[in-house]
């Protein structure tokens, strides 16, 4: 009878770890573009133009309501088919670039929401007071509003980093050999006899990295809060 083999587990662990650079690259690039897109969405949703606000709200509602796996298939398989009908060929685009864009889109909606919530949590009277003493609006935002909003958003932003890292586990669905993709390849090479070992290995890798990210975020929050108190 087949059972768990610790030796196979130890053998699979470093093999899966070799795909860590792919996963980290996807995480960092998706976060960078997701933050930029989320900031633009936040500005659009809080602007004075009603049309942009409605478009931004509809976009956020759609992205938050669609499962990420469905979004991957929709944009990776459906969008090229649609654009091919108007003469645009997307078959030459690398899968990693596709996934970076898709993950950035998936992250942009919650990032936009946390930015918006953090900005609204800062008392509006502080901006009014800064303007009343002659400060420019952008300078007041940069020196007064942004540091407070950033401190409020920092814990939730750390959660988004963890979410982005775990989101990359869906990269295997279109054939990218990230951590999860490598685990599936190793499992398939064993004809189904190494599933427990390989999936347990990848689960522990994800768990370990997420613990490190959580501890780093807590340390960053404590350091930022201490710096703000010293400045005050």
C-alpha positions as CSV (number, residue, x, y, z in Angstrom):
1,X,0.0,0.0,0.0
2,X,1.3,3.5,-0.9
3,X,2.1,5.8,2.0
4,X,3.9,9.0,2.7
5,X,7.6,8.8,1.9
6,X,9.7,11.4,3.7
7,X,12.7,10.8,1.5
8,X,10.7,11.6,-1.6
9,X,9.4,14.7,0.1
10,X,13.0,15.9,0.9
11,X,14.0,15.1,-2.7
12,X,11.1,17.1,-4.2
13,X,11.5,20.1,-2.0
14,X,14.6,21.6,-3.6
15,X,13.3,20.7,-7.1
16,X,10.2,22.8,-6.5
17,X,12.3,25.6,-4.9
18,X,14.1,26.1,-8.2
19,X,10.9,27.7,-9.5
20,X,11.0,30.4,-6.8
21,X,12.5,33.1,-9.0
22,X,9.6,32.8,-11.5
23,X,7.1,33.1,-8.7
24,X,8.9,36.1,-7.1
25,X,9.2,37.9,-10.5
26,X,5.5,37.4,-11.2
27,X,4.7,38.7,-7.7
28,X,6.9,41.8,-7.8
29,X,5.9,42.8,-11.3
30,X,2.2,42.2,-10.7
31,X,2.3,44.3,-7.5
32,X,4.2,47.1,-9.2
33,X,1.7,47.4,-12.1
34,X,-1.3,46.6,-9.7
35,X,-0.3,49.5,-7.5
36,X,0.0,51.9,-10.4
37,X,-3.3,50.8,-11.9
38,X,-5.0,50.9,-8.4
39,X,-3.8,54.5,-7.8
40,X,-5.2,55.6,-11.2
41,X,-8.5,53.9,-10.3
42,X,-8.6,55.5,-6.9
43,X,-8.1,59.0,-8.5
44,X,-10.8,58.3,-11.0
45,X,-13.3,57.0,-8.4
46,X,-12.7,60.1,-6.2
47,X,-12.6,62.7,-9.0
48,X,-15.2,65.2,-9.9
49,X,-16.2,63.6,-13.2
50,X,-19.2,61.3,-12.7
51,X,-18.5,59.3,-15.8
52,X,-15.0,58.3,-14.6
53,X,-16.4,57.5,-11.2
54,X,-19.1,55.2,-12.6
55,X,-16.5,53.5,-14.9
56,X,-14.1,53.0,-12.0
57,X,-16.9,51.6,-9.7
58,X,-18.1,49.2,-12.4
59,X,-14.5,48.0,-13.0
60,X,-13.8,47.4,-9.4
61,X,-17.2,45.6,-8.9
62,X,-16.5,43.3,-11.9
63,X,-12.9,42.4,-11.0
64,X,-13.8,41.7,-7.4
65,X,-16.8,39.6,-8.4
66,X,-15.0,37.4,-10.9
67,X,-12.8,34.5,-9.7
68,X,-9.1,35.0,-10.6
69,X,-9.0,31.7,-12.5
70,X,-12.0,32.7,-14.6
71,X,-10.2,36.1,-15.3
72,X,-7.1,34.3,-16.4
73,X,-9.0,32.1,-18.9
74,X,-11.1,35.1,-20.0
75,X,-8.1,37.3,-20.8
76,X,-5.6,34.6,-21.9
77,X,-8.0,32.6,-24.1
78,X,-11.0,34.8,-24.8
79,X,-9.3,38.2,-25.4
80,X,-6.9,37.0,-28.2
81,X,-9.8,35.3,-30.0
82,X,-11.8,38.6,-29.9
83,X,-8.8,40.7,-31.1
84,X,-8.0,38.2,-33.8
85,X,-11.3,39.0,-35.4
86,X,-10.2,42.6,-35.9
87,X,-6.7,41.7,-37.2
88,X,-4.7,41.9,-33.9
89,X,-2.4,38.8,-33.3
90,X,-1.5,38.3,-29.7
91,X,0.0,34.7,-30.0
92,X,3.5,36.0,-29.8
93,X,3.2,37.6,-26.4
94,X,5.0,35.7,-23.7
95,X,2.9,33.9,-21.0
96,X,4.8,35.7,-18.2
97,X,3.8,39.1,-19.6
98,X,0.2,37.9,-19.9
99,X,0.1,36.8,-16.3
100,X,1.8,40.0,-15.1
101,X,-1.0,42.0,-16.7
102,X,-3.8,39.7,-15.6
103,X,-2.5,39.5,-12.0
104,X,-2.1,43.3,-12.0
105,X,-5.7,43.7,-13.1
106,X,-6.8,41.3,-10.4
107,X,-4.9,43.2,-7.7
108,X,-5.8,46.7,-8.9
109,X,-9.4,46.5,-7.6
110,X,-8.7,45.7,-3.9
111,X,-5.7,48.0,-3.9
112,X,-7.8,50.8,-5.3
113,X,-10.4,50.2,-2.5
114,X,-7.8,50.2,0.3
115,X,-6.2,53.4,-1.1
116,X,-9.6,55.0,-1.2
117,X,-10.5,53.9,2.3
118,X,-7.1,55.1,3.7
119,X,-7.5,58.5,2.1
120,X,-11.1,59.0,3.4
121,X,-9.9,58.0,6.9
122,X,-7.8,61.1,7.2
123,X,-9.7,64.1,8.6
124,X,-10.5,66.5,5.7
125,X,-10.0,69.5,8.1
126,X,-6.3,68.9,7.8
127,X,-6.2,69.7,4.1
128,X,-8.4,72.7,4.7
129,X,-6.1,74.0,7.4
130,X,-3.1,73.5,5.2
131,X,-4.7,75.4,2.3
132,X,-5.8,78.2,4.7
133,X,-2.1,78.9,5.7
134,X,-1.0,79.1,2.0
135,X,0.2,75.6,1.2
136,X,-0.4,74.3,-2.3
137,X,-2.8,71.4,-2.5
138,X,-0.2,68.9,-3.9
139,X,2.3,70.0,-1.2
140,X,-0.3,69.6,1.5
141,X,-1.2,66.1,0.2
142,X,2.4,65.0,0.0
143,X,3.5,66.4,3.4
144,X,0.3,65.9,5.5
145,X,-2.3,63.7,4.0
146,X,-0.2,61.0,2.3
147,X,2.0,60.0,5.3
148,X,-1.2,59.5,7.4
149,X,-3.0,57.6,4.7
150,X,0.0,55.4,4.0
151,X,0.3,54.5,7.7
152,X,-3.4,53.5,7.7
153,X,-3.1,51.5,4.5
154,X,0.2,49.8,5.3
155,X,-1.2,46.7,7.2
156,X,-3.8,46.1,4.4
157,X,-1.1,46.7,1.8
158,X,0.9,43.9,3.4
159,X,-2.0,41.6,3.0
160,X,-2.1,42.5,-0.7
161,X,1.5,41.4,-1.0
162,X,0.7,38.0,0.5
163,X,-2.4,37.8,-1.7
164,X,-0.2,38.5,-4.8
165,X,2.3,35.9,-3.8
166,X,-0.5,33.2,-3.4
167,X,-2.2,34.4,-6.6
168,X,0.8,33.3,-8.6
169,X,-0.2,29.7,-7.8
170,X,-2.7,30.0,-10.6
171,X,0.1,30.5,-13.2
172,X,0.2,26.7,-13.8
173,X,-3.3,26.9,-15.4
174,X,-1.7,28.3,-18.6
175,X,1.5,26.2,-18.5
176,X,3.9,28.5,-16.5
177,X,6.4,26.5,-14.4
178,X,6.1,28.4,-11.2
179,X,6.1,26.7,-7.7
180,X,2.8,25.1,-8.2
181,X,3.5,24.3,-11.9
182,X,6.8,22.6,-10.8
183,X,4.9,20.6,-8.2
184,X,2.4,19.4,-10.8
185,X,5.2,18.4,-13.2
186,X,7.0,16.4,-10.4
187,X,3.7,14.7,-9.5
188,X,3.0,13.8,-13.1
189,X,6.4,12.3,-13.5
190,X,5.7,9.9,-10.6
191,X,2.4,8.8,-12.3
192,X,0.4,9.9,-9.4
193,X,2.5,8.2,-6.7
194,X,4.2,11.4,-5.5
195,X,1.2,13.7,-5.2
196,X,1.2,13.9,-1.4
197,X,4.9,14.6,-1.1
198,X,5.1,17.2,-3.9
199,X,1.9,19.1,-2.9
200,X,2.9,19.1,0.8
201,X,6.3,20.5,-0.2
202,X,4.8,23.3,-2.3
203,X,2.3,24.0,0.5
204,X,5.1,24.4,3.1
205,X,7.0,26.7,0.7
206,X,4.0,29.0,0.3
207,X,3.3,28.9,4.0
208,X,6.9,29.7,4.9
209,X,7.1,32.6,2.5
210,X,3.8,34.0,3.7
211,X,4.9,33.8,7.3
212,X,8.1,35.8,6.4
213,X,6.1,38.4,4.5
214,X,3.7,38.8,7.4
215,X,6.5,39.3,9.9
216,X,8.2,41.8,7.6
217,X,5.0,43.7,7.3
218,X,4.5,43.8,11.0
219,X,8.0,45.1,11.5
220,X,7.5,47.7,8.9
221,X,4.3,48.9,10.5
222,X,5.9,49.1,13.9
223,X,8.9,51.0,12.5
224,X,6.7,53.4,10.5
225,X,4.5,54.1,13.5
226,X,7.5,54.8,15.7
227,X,8.9,57.1,13.1
228,X,5.7,59.0,12.9
229,X,5.6,59.4,16.7
230,X,9.1,60.7,16.7
231,X,8.3,63.3,14.0
232,X,5.2,64.3,16.0
